[in-house]
Amino acid sequence: MTRIDVTDKDPFANADAEPKDNVTALGFFSRLILRFGFYRLMGMLVSLLIAKYMGLDDYLFGMT
């Protein structure tokens, strides 16, 4: 029976010193705010349009 050649090479031996996606803290937080702020704004607009279509806008904006 032959021996199986098991040479465990380190996959991270030739890795670069810097990460490939070098994002600063300011870039991370601005991307976070823009992404979730945009989703929240779009959700609110869709919700308001649905409420207006259903006739619930009097409850949302106060009875006038």
C-alpha positions as CSV (number, residue, x, y, z in Angstrom):
1,M,0.0,0.0,0.0
2,T,1.4,3.4,-1.0
3,R,1.4,6.3,1.4
4,I,-0.8,9.2,0.5
5,D,1.1,12.4,-0.1
6,V,-0.3,14.8,2.4
7,T,1.7,18.1,2.3
8,D,-0.2,20.7,4.2
9,K,0.7,24.0,2.7
10,D,-0.3,27.2,4.5
11,P,-2.9,29.0,2.3
12,F,-2.1,32.3,4.0
13,A,1.7,32.1,3.6
14,N,1.7,34.4,0.5
15,A,-1.1,36.7,1.6
16,D,-0.8,40.4,1.2
17,A,0.0,42.6,4.2
18,E,-3.0,44.8,3.5
19,P,-6.6,43.6,3.3
20,K,-8.1,43.7,-0.3
21,D,-11.0,45.9,0.8
22,N,-9.3,48.6,2.8
23,V,-12.2,50.6,4.2
24,T,-11.7,53.4,6.7
25,A,-13.9,53.9,9.7
26,L,-15.4,57.0,8.1
27,G,-16.1,55.1,4.9
28,F,-17.7,52.3,6.9
29,F,-20.0,54.5,8.9
30,S,-21.0,56.7,5.9
31,R,-21.9,53.6,3.9
32,L,-23.9,52.2,6.8
33,I,-25.8,55.5,7.3
34,L,-26.5,55.9,3.6
35,R,-27.5,52.3,3.0
36,F,-29.9,51.9,6.0
37,G,-31.1,55.5,5.8
38,F,-32.1,55.0,2.2
39,Y,-33.9,51.8,3.0
40,R,-35.8,53.4,5.9
41,L,-36.7,56.4,3.8
42,M,-38.0,54.2,0.9
43,G,-40.0,52.1,3.4
44,M,-41.6,55.2,5.0
45,L,-42.6,56.6,1.6
46,V,-44.2,53.3,0.5
47,S,-46.0,53.0,3.8
48,L,-47.3,56.6,3.5
49,L,-48.5,55.9,-0.1
50,I,-50.3,52.7,1.1
51,A,-51.9,54.6,4.0
52,K,-53.0,57.4,1.7
53,Y,-54.5,54.9,-0.8
54,M,-56.4,53.2,2.0
55,G,-57.7,56.5,3.4
56,L,-55.8,56.4,6.6
57,D,-53.9,59.7,6.0
58,D,-56.3,61.5,8.4
59,Y,-54.9,59.4,11.2
60,L,-51.3,60.0,10.1
61,F,-51.4,63.7,9.6
62,G,-54.0,64.7,12.2
63,M,-57.7,65.3,11.6
64,T,-58.3,68.7,9.9
